[in-house]
Amino acid sequence: MAPKKIGAGGDSNILAKISKSDIVSQGRRTACNAVYVSKKLLRSTGKAAWLAGTTFLILVVPLIIEMERDQQLGEVEFQQASLLGTPPAGALNYM
C-alpha cells in the first residue's frame, strides 16, 4: 500500500469548505453588486455625456457660425468701402 500524501487530499477539502463559507459567498455577492452598479453608472455617465455633447452642437455651433458670418460680412463691407472710397460722415446716419 502506498503512503498517503499529507497535503494532497486535505487541501482540496479545505478549499471546498472555504469557498462554500458564508463570508466568501457574501463577498461574491458584494462584488457582483459593485460590478452591476459600476455598469449602470458608466452607462448613465455615457448618456449624460452624449446629451451634453448634443446640446452643445444644437445650441452653440449655430451661434459660432453666425458670428463667423457676421465677421465675414464686416470684412466684405470694409473691402467694398476701401474700393469705392469712404462715404461722407453724414451718409451713414441716413441709411
Biopython code that builds the backbone (N, CA, C, O; Angstrom):
import numpy as np
from Bio.PDB.StructureBuilder import StructureBuilder

atoms = [
    (1, "MET", "N", (0.828, -1.175, 0.000)),
    (1, "MET", "CA", (0.000, 0.000, 0.000)),
    (1, "MET", "C", (0.884, 1.254, 0.000)),
    (1, "MET", "O", (1.860, 1.332, 0.747)),
    (2, "ALA", "N", (0.539, 2.222, -0.833)),
    (2, "ALA", "CA", (1.343, 3.426, -0.971)),
    (2, "ALA", "C", (1.068, 4.359, 0.203)),
    (2, "ALA", "O", (-0.054, 4.417, 0.706)),
    (3, "PRO", "N", (2.092, 5.087, 0.636)),
    (3, "PRO", "CA", (1.882, 6.015, 1.754)),
    (3, "PRO", "C", (1.013, 7.197, 1.316)),
    (3, "PRO", "O", (1.075, 7.623, 0.163)),
    (4, "LYS", "N", (0.206, 7.722, 2.236)),
    (4, "LYS", "CA", (-0.662, 8.873, 1.959)),
    (4, "LYS", "C", (0.153, 10.150, 1.916)),
    (4, "LYS", "O", (1.057, 10.356, 2.727)),
    (5, "LYS", "N", (-0.180, 11.011, 0.953)),
    (5, "LYS", "CA", (0.453, 12.319, 0.913)),
    (5, "LYS", "C", (-0.316, 13.220, 1.878)),
    (5, "LYS", "O", (-1.546, 13.196, 1.914)),
    (6, "ILE", "N", (0.389, 13.983, 2.628)),
    (6, "ILE", "CA", (-0.232, 14.771, 3.689)),
    (6, "ILE", "C", (-1.044, 15.943, 3.115)),
    (6, "ILE", "O", (-2.164, 16.184, 3.566)),
    (7, "GLY", "N", (-0.507, 16.665, 2.141)),
    (7, "GLY", "CA", (-1.167, 17.874, 1.682)),
    (7, "GLY", "C", (-2.126, 17.681, 0.537)),
    (7, "GLY", "O", (-2.881, 18.611, 0.255)),
    (8, "ALA", "N", (-2.164, 16.569, -0.140)),
    (8, "ALA", "CA", (-2.923, 16.438, -1.372)),
    (8, "ALA", "C", (-4.422, 16.423, -1.142)),
    (8, "ALA", "O", (-5.117, 17.302, -1.653)),
    (9, "GLY", "N", (-4.942, 15.480, -0.409)),
    (9, "GLY", "CA", (-6.386, 15.371, -0.242)),
    (9, "GLY", "C", (-6.947, 16.409, 0.698)),
    (9, "GLY", "O", (-8.072, 16.869, 0.507)),
    (10, "GLY", "N", (-6.201, 16.781, 1.693)),
    (10, "GLY", "CA", (-6.678, 17.735, 2.683)),
    (10, "GLY", "C", (-6.836, 19.121, 2.140)),
    (10, "GLY", "O", (-7.754, 19.830, 2.552)),
    (11, "ASP", "N", (-5.974, 19.551, 1.223)),
    (11, "ASP", "CA", (-6.039, 20.908, 0.678)),
    (11, "ASP", "C", (-7.320, 21.131, -0.114)),
    (11, "ASP", "O", (-7.961, 22.171, 0.040)),
    (12, "SER", "N", (-7.700, 20.192, -0.947)),
    (12, "SER", "CA", (-8.903, 20.380, -1.750)),
    (12, "SER", "C", (-10.141, 20.393, -0.865)),
    (12, "SER", "O", (-11.095, 21.117, -1.151)),
    (13, "ASN", "N", (-10.140, 19.617, 0.189)),
    (13, "ASN", "CA", (-11.264, 19.606, 1.115)),
    (13, "ASN", "C", (-11.362, 20.947, 1.841)),
    (13, "ASN", "O", (-12.458, 21.478, 2.018)),
    (14, "ILE", "N", (-10.239, 21.485, 2.255)),
    (14, "ILE", "CA", (-10.235, 22.783, 2.943)),
    (14, "ILE", "C", (-10.682, 23.879, 1.986)),
    (14, "ILE", "O", (-11.472, 24.742, 2.367)),
    (15, "LEU", "N", (-10.189, 23.861, 0.743)),
    (15, "LEU", "CA", (-10.595, 24.866, -0.244)),
    (15, "LEU", "C", (-12.083, 24.794, -0.530)),
    (15, "LEU", "O", (-12.730, 25.828, -0.697)),
    (16, "ALA", "N", (-12.636, 23.593, -0.589)),
    (16, "ALA", "CA", (-14.070, 23.441, -0.826)),
    (16, "ALA", "C", (-14.862, 24.031, 0.335)),
    (16, "ALA", "O", (-15.874, 24.698, 0.120)),
    (17, "LYS", "N", (-14.411, 23.793, 1.552)),
    (17, "LYS", "CA", (-15.101, 24.347, 2.724)),
    (17, "LYS", "C", (-15.022, 25.872, 2.733)),
    (17, "LYS", "O", (-16.001, 26.554, 3.038)),
    (18, "ILE", "N", (-13.841, 26.398, 2.394)),
    (18, "ILE", "CA", (-13.679, 27.860, 2.396)),
    (18, "ILE", "C", (-14.530, 28.498, 1.308)),
    (18, "ILE", "O", (-15.167, 29.525, 1.545)),
    (19, "SER", "N", (-14.551, 27.900, 0.115)),
    (19, "SER", "CA", (-15.304, 28.503, -0.983)),
    (19, "SER", "C", (-16.808, 28.432, -0.757)),
    (19, "SER", "O", (-17.558, 29.204, -1.354)),
    (20, "LYS", "N", (-17.257, 27.525, 0.090)),
    (20, "LYS", "CA", (-18.686, 27.424, 0.392)),
    (20, "LYS", "C", (-19.067, 28.181, 1.659)),
    (20, "LYS", "O", (-20.229, 28.151, 2.064)),
    (21, "SER", "N", (-18.126, 28.850, 2.283)),
    (21, "SER", "CA", (-18.430, 29.538, 3.533)),
    (21, "SER", "C", (-19.278, 30.777, 3.269)),
    (21, "SER", "O", (-19.339, 31.291, 2.152)),
    (22, "ASP", "N", (-19.928, 31.236, 4.333)),
    (22, "ASP", "CA", (-20.830, 32.396, 4.220)),
    (22, "ASP", "C", (-20.077, 33.675, 3.847)),
    (22, "ASP", "O", (-20.561, 34.471, 3.042)),
    (23, "ILE", "N", (-18.918, 33.865, 4.422)),
    (23, "ILE", "CA", (-18.187, 35.108, 4.157)),
    (23, "ILE", "C", (-17.726, 35.180, 2.707)),
    (23, "ILE", "O", (-17.703, 36.266, 2.127)),
    (24, "VAL", "N", (-17.359, 34.052, 2.111)),
    (24, "VAL", "CA", (-16.942, 34.052, 0.710)),
    (24, "VAL", "C", (-18.143, 34.316, -0.192)),
    (24, "VAL", "O", (-18.036, 35.080, -1.152)),
    (25, "SER", "N", (-19.276, 33.697, 0.100)),
    (25, "SER", "CA", (-20.461, 33.941, -0.737)),
    (25, "SER", "C", (-20.953, 35.375, -0.578)),
    (25, "SER", "O", (-21.449, 35.967, -1.536)),
    (26, "GLN", "N", (-20.823, 35.938, 0.615)),
    (26, "GLN", "CA", (-21.205, 37.346, 0.809)),
    (26, "GLN", "C", (-20.254, 38.256, 0.032)),
    (26, "GLN", "O", (-20.689, 39.253, -0.545)),
    (27, "GLY", "N", (-18.966, 37.926, 0.012)),
    (27, "GLY", "CA", (-18.004, 38.699, -0.766)),
    (27, "GLY", "C", (-18.299, 38.641, -2.254)),
    (27, "GLY", "O", (-18.164, 39.640, -2.961)),
    (28, "ARG", "N", (-18.703, 37.467, -2.729)),
    (28, "ARG", "CA", (-19.066, 37.337, -4.153)),
    (28, "ARG", "C", (-20.285, 38.185, -4.484)),
    (28, "ARG", "O", (-20.316, 38.876, -5.503)),
    (29, "ARG", "N", (-21.296, 38.126, -3.607)),
    (29, "ARG", "CA", (-22.498, 38.947, -3.837)),
    (29, "ARG", "C", (-22.142, 40.424, -3.857)),
    (29, "ARG", "O", (-22.631, 41.177, -4.700)),
    (30, "THR", "N", (-21.296, 40.832, -2.932)),
    (30, "THR", "CA", (-20.891, 42.245, -2.878)),
    (30, "THR", "C", (-20.135, 42.641, -4.136)),
    (30, "THR", "O", (-20.347, 43.726, -4.677)),
    (31, "ALA", "N", (-19.258, 41.769, -4.598)),
    (31, "ALA", "CA", (-18.509, 42.059, -5.822)),
    (31, "ALA", "C", (-19.441, 42.146, -7.021)),
    (31, "ALA", "O", (-19.290, 43.034, -7.860)),
    (32, "CYS", "N", (-20.406, 41.231, -7.110)),
    (32, "CYS", "CA", (-21.370, 41.272, -8.219)),
    (32, "CYS", "C", (-22.200, 42.548, -8.182)),
    (32, "CYS", "O", (-22.462, 43.161, -9.217)),
    (33, "ASN", "N", (-22.615, 42.945, -6.968)),
    (33, "ASN", "CA", (-23.383, 44.187, -6.835)),
    (33, "ASN", "C", (-22.544, 45.394, -7.239)),
    (33, "ASN", "O", (-23.052, 46.320, -7.871)),
    (34, "ALA", "N", (-21.268, 45.389, -6.879)),
    (34, "ALA", "CA", (-20.388, 46.502, -7.254)),
    (34, "ALA", "C", (-20.226, 46.578, -8.765)),
    (34, "ALA", "O", (-20.220, 47.671, -9.332)),
    (35, "VAL", "N", (-20.096, 45.448, -9.414)),
    (35, "VAL", "CA", (-19.974, 45.426, -10.874)),
    (35, "VAL", "C", (-21.262, 45.941, -11.510)),
    (35, "VAL", "O", (-21.216, 46.715, -12.467)),
    (36, "TYR", "N", (-22.412, 45.516, -10.984)),
    (36, "TYR", "CA", (-23.711, 45.947, -11.518)),
    (36, "TYR", "C", (-23.866, 47.468, -11.400)),
    (36, "TYR", "O", (-24.266, 48.135, -12.354)),
    (37, "VAL", "N", (-23.546, 48.002, -10.230)),
    (37, "VAL", "CA", (-23.677, 49.450, -10.017)),
    (37, "VAL", "C", (-22.689, 50.205, -10.906)),
    (37, "VAL", "O", (-23.023, 51.256, -11.452)),
    (38, "SER", "N", (-21.485, 49.678, -11.049)),
    (38, "SER", "CA", (-20.487, 50.333, -11.900)),
    (38, "SER", "C", (-20.944, 50.382, -13.348)),
    (38, "SER", "O", (-20.770, 51.398, -14.022)),
    (39, "LYS", "N", (-21.528, 49.289, -13.832)),
    (39, "LYS", "CA", (-22.024, 49.280, -15.214)),
    (39, "LYS", "C", (-23.137, 50.299, -15.401)),
    (39, "LYS", "O", (-23.165, 51.017, -16.400)),
    (40, "LYS", "N", (-24.053, 50.362, -14.439)),
    (40, "LYS", "CA", (-25.139, 51.337, -14.550)),
    (40, "LYS", "C", (-24.601, 52.767, -14.506)),
    (40, "LYS", "O", (-25.074, 53.642, -15.232)),
    (41, "LEU", "N", (-23.609, 52.991, -13.648)),
    (41, "LEU", "CA", (-23.019, 54.329, -13.546)),
    (41, "LEU", "C", (-22.329, 54.719, -14.843)),
    (41, "LEU", "O", (-22.481, 55.847, -15.313)),
    (42, "LEU", "N", (-21.578, 53.803, -15.420)),
    (42, "LEU", "CA", (-20.910, 54.093, -16.694)),
    (42, "LEU", "C", (-21.913, 54.352, -17.801)),
    (42, "LEU", "O", (-21.725, 55.248, -18.624)),
    (43, "ARG", "N", (-22.982, 53.564, -17.819)),
    (43, "ARG", "CA", (-23.994, 53.747, -18.853)),
    (43, "ARG", "C", (-24.664, 55.111, -18.707)),
    (43, "ARG", "O", (-24.839, 55.817, -19.700)),
    (44, "SER", "N", (-25.041, 55.493, -17.480)),
    (44, "SER", "CA", (-25.706, 56.784, -17.295)),
    (44, "SER", "C", (-24.745, 57.934, -17.546)),
    (44, "SER", "O", (-25.150, 58.984, -18.045)),
    (45, "THR", "N", (-23.465, 57.745, -17.202)),
    (45, "THR", "CA", (-22.476, 58.785, -17.490)),
    (45, "THR", "C", (-22.314, 58.963, -18.992)),
    (45, "THR", "O", (-22.191, 60.087, -19.480)),
    (46, "GLY", "N", (-22.315, 57.853, -19.722)),
    (46, "GLY", "CA", (-22.229, 57.931, -21.179)),
    (46, "GLY", "C", (-23.428, 58.645, -21.779)),
    (46, "GLY", "O", (-23.291, 59.439, -22.710)),
    (47, "LYS", "N", (-24.603, 58.354, -21.237)),
    (47, "LYS", "CA", (-25.808, 59.029, -21.725)),
    (47, "LYS", "C", (-25.738, 60.526, -21.438)),
    (47, "LYS", "O", (-26.106, 61.343, -22.282)),
    (48, "ALA", "N", (-25.263, 60.882, -20.239)),
    (48, "ALA", "CA", (-25.158, 62.299, -19.885)),
    (48, "ALA", "C", (-24.149, 63.005, -20.786)),
    (48, "ALA", "O", (-24.375, 64.142, -21.202)),
    (49, "ALA", "N", (-23.043, 62.342, -21.087)),
    (49, "ALA", "CA", (-22.047, 62.948, -21.976)),
    (49, "ALA", "C", (-22.608, 63.128, -23.379)),
    (49, "ALA", "O", (-22.368, 64.153, -24.018)),
    (50, "TRP", "N", (-23.351, 62.141, -23.860)),
    (50, "TRP", "CA", (-23.959, 62.250, -25.178)),
    (50, "TRP", "C", (-24.948, 63.403, -25.198)),
    (50, "TRP", "O", (-24.978, 64.176, -26.156)),
    (51, "LEU", "N", (-25.765, 63.529, -24.141)),
    (51, "LEU", "CA", (-26.754, 64.601, -24.064)),
    (51, "LEU", "C", (-26.076, 65.969, -24.035)),
    (51, "LEU", "O", (-26.517, 66.897, -24.713)),
    (52, "ALA", "N", (-25.005, 66.092, -23.250)),
    (52, "ALA", "CA", (-24.295, 67.373, -23.176)),
    (52, "ALA", "C", (-23.657, 67.726, -24.517)),
    (52, "ALA", "O", (-23.697, 68.880, -24.943)),
    (53, "GLY", "N", (-23.072, 66.737, -25.177)),
    (53, "GLY", "CA", (-22.460, 66.995, -26.481)),
    (53, "GLY", "C", (-23.474, 67.392, -27.526)),
    (53, "GLY", "O", (-23.237, 68.306, -28.317)),
    (54, "THR", "N", (-24.603, 66.708, -27.533)),
    (54, "THR", "CA", (-25.659, 67.027, -28.497)),
    (54, "THR", "C", (-26.220, 68.418, -28.233)),
    (54, "THR", "O", (-26.453, 69.185, -29.167)),
    (55, "THR", "N", (-26.435, 68.743, -26.965)),
    (55, "THR", "CA", (-26.940, 70.073, -26.616)),
    (55, "THR", "C", (-25.955, 71.146, -27.056)),
    (55, "THR", "O", (-26.360, 72.190, -27.567)),
    (56, "PHE", "N", (-24.669, 70.895, -26.861)),
    (56, "PHE", "CA", (-23.643, 71.847, -27.302)),
    (56, "PHE", "C", (-23.728, 72.063, -28.801)),
    (56, "PHE", "O", (-23.687, 73.199, -29.275)),
    (57, "LEU", "N", (-23.846, 70.972, -29.548)),
    (57, "LEU", "CA", (-23.915, 71.098, -31.009)),
    (57, "LEU", "C", (-25.147, 71.863, -31.448)),
    (57, "LEU", "O", (-25.083, 72.673, -32.373)),
    (58, "ILE", "N", (-26.271, 71.612, -30.789)),
    (58, "ILE", "CA", (-27.522, 72.247, -31.202)),
    (58, "ILE", "C", (-27.548, 73.726, -30.827)),
    (58, "ILE", "O", (-28.043, 74.550, -31.596)),
    (59, "LEU", "N", (-27.017, 74.072, -29.643)),
    (59, "LEU", "CA", (-27.151, 75.449, -29.165)),
    (59, "LEU", "C", (-25.964, 76.342, -29.512)),
    (59, "LEU", "O", (-26.159, 77.508, -29.856)),
    (60, "VAL", "N", (-24.765, 75.836, -29.431)),
    (60, "VAL", "CA", (-23.586, 76.698, -29.528)),
    (60, "VAL", "C", (-23.040, 76.796, -30.949)),
    (60, "VAL", "O", (-22.640, 77.880, -31.376)),
    (61, "VAL", "N", (-23.015, 75.714, -31.674)),
    (61, "VAL", "CA", (-22.415, 75.733, -33.009)),
    (61, "VAL", "C", (-23.124, 76.718, -33.943)),
    (61, "VAL", "O", (-22.438, 77.446, -34.661)),
    (62, "PRO", "N", (-24.455, 76.781, -33.971)),
    (62, "PRO", "CA", (-25.089, 77.810, -34.837)),
    (62, "PRO", "C", (-24.695, 79.234, -34.457)),
    (62, "PRO", "O", (-24.589, 80.097, -35.329)),
    (63, "LEU", "N", (-24.475, 79.490, -33.163)),
    (63, "LEU", "CA", (-24.043, 80.827, -32.751)),
    (63, "LEU", "C", (-22.643, 81.133, -33.277)),
    (63, "LEU", "O", (-22.365, 82.252, -33.706)),
    (64, "ILE", "N", (-21.778, 80.145, -33.241)),
    (64, "ILE", "CA", (-20.422, 80.339, -33.751)),
    (64, "ILE", "C", (-20.454, 80.595, -35.252)),
    (64, "ILE", "O", (-19.744, 81.464, -35.759)),
    (65, "ILE", "N", (-21.280, 79.836, -35.954)),
    (65, "ILE", "CA", (-21.398, 80.020, -37.407)),
    (65, "ILE", "C", (-21.929, 81.414, -37.723)),
    (65, "ILE", "O", (-21.453, 82.062, -38.655)),
    (66, "GLU", "N", (-22.917, 81.881, -36.948)),
    (66, "GLU", "CA", (-23.483, 83.210, -37.175)),
    (66, "GLU", "C", (-22.450, 84.299, -36.911)),
    (66, "GLU", "O", (-22.393, 85.288, -37.642)),
    (67, "MET", "N", (-21.637, 84.127, -35.880)),
    (67, "MET", "CA", (-20.597, 85.111, -35.582)),
    (67, "MET", "C", (-19.567, 85.165, -36.704)),
    (67, "MET", "O", (-19.120, 86.245, -37.088)),
    (68, "GLU", "N", (-19.194, 84.010, -37.226)),
    (68, "GLU", "CA", (-18.234, 83.983, -38.327)),
    (68, "GLU", "C", (-18.821, 84.641, -39.572)),
    (68, "GLU", "O", (-18.120, 85.348, -40.297)),
    (69, "ARG", "N", (-20.111, 84.406, -39.815)),
    (69, "ARG", "CA", (-20.761, 85.008, -40.981)),
    (69, "ARG", "C", (-20.805, 86.532, -40.830)),
    (69, "ARG", "O", (-20.552, 87.254, -41.794)),
    (70, "ASP", "N", (-21.125, 87.028, -39.625)),
    (70, "ASP", "CA", (-21.146, 88.471, -39.390)),
    (70, "ASP", "C", (-19.759, 89.074, -39.574)),
    (70, "ASP", "O", (-19.621, 90.167, -40.122)),
    (71, "GLN", "N", (-18.734, 88.361, -39.116)),
    (71, "GLN", "CA", (-17.370, 88.854, -39.281)),
    (71, "GLN", "C", (-17.001, 88.910, -40.763)),
    (71, "GLN", "O", (-16.378, 89.874, -41.208)),
    (72, "GLN", "N", (-17.376, 87.890, -41.526)),
    (72, "GLN", "CA", (-17.082, 87.895, -42.956)),
    (72, "GLN", "C", (-17.825, 89.017, -43.660)),
    (72, "GLN", "O", (-17.279, 89.659, -44.557)),
    (73, "LEU", "N", (-19.085, 89.258, -43.253)),
    (73, "LEU", "CA", (-19.848, 90.369, -43.841)),
    (73, "LEU", "C", (-19.166, 91.695, -43.553)),
    (73, "LEU", "O", (-19.071, 92.552, -44.431)),
    (74, "GLY", "N", (-18.693, 91.865, -42.327)),
    (74, "GLY", "CA", (-17.991, 93.098, -41.971)),
    (74, "GLY", "C", (-16.736, 93.281, -42.795)),
    (74, "GLY", "O", (-16.424, 94.395, -43.215)),
    (75, "GLU", "N", (-16.004, 92.185, -43.033)),
    (75, "GLU", "CA", (-14.794, 92.275, -43.859)),
    (75, "GLU", "C", (-15.135, 92.626, -45.300)),
    (75, "GLU", "O", (-14.415, 93.402, -45.928)),
    (76, "VAL", "N", (-16.219, 92.068, -45.836)),
    (76, "VAL", "CA", (-16.635, 92.377, -47.204)),
    (76, "VAL", "C", (-17.036, 93.842, -47.301)),
    (76, "VAL", "O", (-16.667, 94.523, -48.259)),
    (77, "GLU", "N", (-17.786, 94.332, -46.321)),
    (77, "GLU", "CA", (-18.186, 95.744, -46.337)),
    (77, "GLU", "C", (-16.964, 96.651, -46.254)),
    (77, "GLU", "O", (-16.906, 97.687, -46.916)),
    (78, "PHE", "N", (-15.989, 96.256, -45.437)),
    (78, "PHE", "CA", (-14.764, 97.054, -45.313)),
    (78, "PHE", "C", (-14.008, 97.079, -46.635)),
    (78, "PHE", "O", (-13.497, 98.124, -47.038)),
    (79, "GLN", "N", (-13.933, 95.933, -47.312)),
    (79, "GLN", "CA", (-13.242, 95.874, -48.607)),
    (79, "GLN", "C", (-13.968, 96.728, -49.641)),
    (79, "GLN", "O", (-13.333, 97.438, -50.421)),
    (80, "GLN", "N", (-15.309, 96.659, -49.646)),
    (80, "GLN", "CA", (-16.068, 97.469, -50.602)),
    (80, "GLN", "C", (-15.890, 98.955, -50.328)),
    (80, "GLN", "O", (-15.759, 99.758, -51.252)),
    (81, "ALA", "N", (-15.887, 99.310, -49.048)),
    (81, "ALA", "CA", (-15.708, 100.726, -48.701)),
    (81, "ALA", "C", (-14.333, 101.211, -49.114)),
    (81, "ALA", "O", (-14.182, 102.343, -49.575)),
    (82, "SER", "N", (-13.329, 100.361, -48.952)),
    (82, "SER", "CA", (-11.981, 100.796, -49.325)),
    (82, "SER", "C", (-11.837, 100.880, -50.845)),
    (82, "SER", "O", (-11.074, 101.708, -51.342)),
    (83, "LEU", "N", (-12.559, 100.034, -51.593)),
    (83, "LEU", "CA", (-12.500, 100.098, -53.055)),
    (83, "LEU", "C", (-13.271, 101.289, -53.603)),
    (83, "LEU", "O", (-12.814, 101.951, -54.534)),
    (84, "LEU", "N", (-14.423, 101.559, -53.037)),
    (84, "LEU", "CA", (-15.282, 102.633, -53.533)),
    (84, "LEU", "C", (-14.961, 103.975, -52.913)),
    (84, "LEU", "O", (-15.427, 105.011, -53.387)),
    (85, "GLY", "N", (-14.191, 103.962, -51.890)),
    (85, "GLY", "CA", (-13.910, 105.208, -51.171)),
    (85, "GLY", "C", (-14.850, 105.308, -49.991)),
    (85, "GLY", "O", (-15.957, 104.771, -50.037)),
    (86, "THR", "N", (-14.446, 105.965, -48.966)),
    (86, "THR", "CA", (-15.280, 106.061, -47.770)),
    (86, "THR", "C", (-16.394, 107.059, -48.011)),
    (86, "THR", "O", (-16.155, 108.124, -48.581)),
    (87, "PRO", "N", (-17.621, 106.732, -47.582)),
    (87, "PRO", "CA", (-18.732, 107.673, -47.755)),
    (87, "PRO", "C", (-18.589, 108.844, -46.785)),
    (87, "PRO", "O", (-17.872, 108.754, -45.788)),
    (88, "PRO", "N", (-19.277, 109.939, -47.089)),
    (88, "PRO", "CA", (-19.245, 111.073, -46.170)),
    (88, "PRO", "C", (-19.801, 110.682, -44.808)),
    (88, "PRO", "O", (-20.589, 109.740, -44.718)),
    (89, "ALA", "N", (-19.416, 111.372, -43.763)),
    (89, "ALA", "CA", (-19.803, 111.021, -42.387)),
    (89, "ALA", "C", (-21.324, 111.078, -42.206)),
    (89, "ALA", "O", (-21.873, 110.261, -41.467)),
    (90, "GLY", "N", (-22.013, 112.006, -42.850)),
    (90, "GLY", "CA", (-23.455, 112.130, -42.690)),
    (90, "GLY", "C", (-24.242, 111.072, -43.434)),
    (90, "GLY", "O", (-25.418, 110.861, -43.139)),
    (91, "ALA", "N", (-23.630, 110.409, -44.382)),
    (91, "ALA", "CA", (-24.334, 109.430, -45.195)),
    (91, "ALA", "C", (-24.701, 108.191, -44.374)),
    (91, "ALA", "O", (-25.703, 107.535, -44.657)),
    (92, "LEU", "N", (-23.912, 107.877, -43.385)),
    (92, "LEU", "CA", (-24.194, 106.710, -42.555)),
    (92, "LEU", "C", (-25.448, 106.909, -41.705)),
    (92, "LEU", "O", (-26.141, 105.944, -41.385)),
    (93, "ASN", "N", (-25.740, 108.159, -41.338)),
    (93, "ASN", "CA", (-26.894, 108.426, -40.476)),
    (93, "ASN", "C", (-28.209, 108.261, -41.218)),
    (93, "ASN", "O", (-29.226, 107.963, -40.592)),
    (94, "TYR", "N", (-28.220, 108.444, -42.534)),
    (94, "TYR", "CA", (-29.460, 108.371, -43.304)),
    (94, "TYR", "C", (-29.814, 106.955, -43.692)),
    (94, "TYR", "O", (-30.944, 106.719, -44.118)),
    (95, "MET", "N", (-28.908, 105.996, -43.569)),
    (95, "MET", "CA", (-29.180, 104.643, -44.013)),
    (95, "MET", "C", (-29.959, 103.889, -43.023)),
    (95, "MET", "O", (-30.275, 102.720, -43.247)),
]
sb = StructureBuilder()
sb.init_structure("model")
sb.init_model(0)
sb.init_chain("A")
sb.init_seg("    ")
for serial, (resi, resn, name, xyz) in enumerate(atoms, 1):
    if name == "N":
        sb.init_residue(resn, " ", resi, " ")
    sb.init_atom(name, np.array(xyz, "f"), 0.0, 1.0, " ", f" {name:<3s}", serial, name[0])
structure = sb.get_structure()
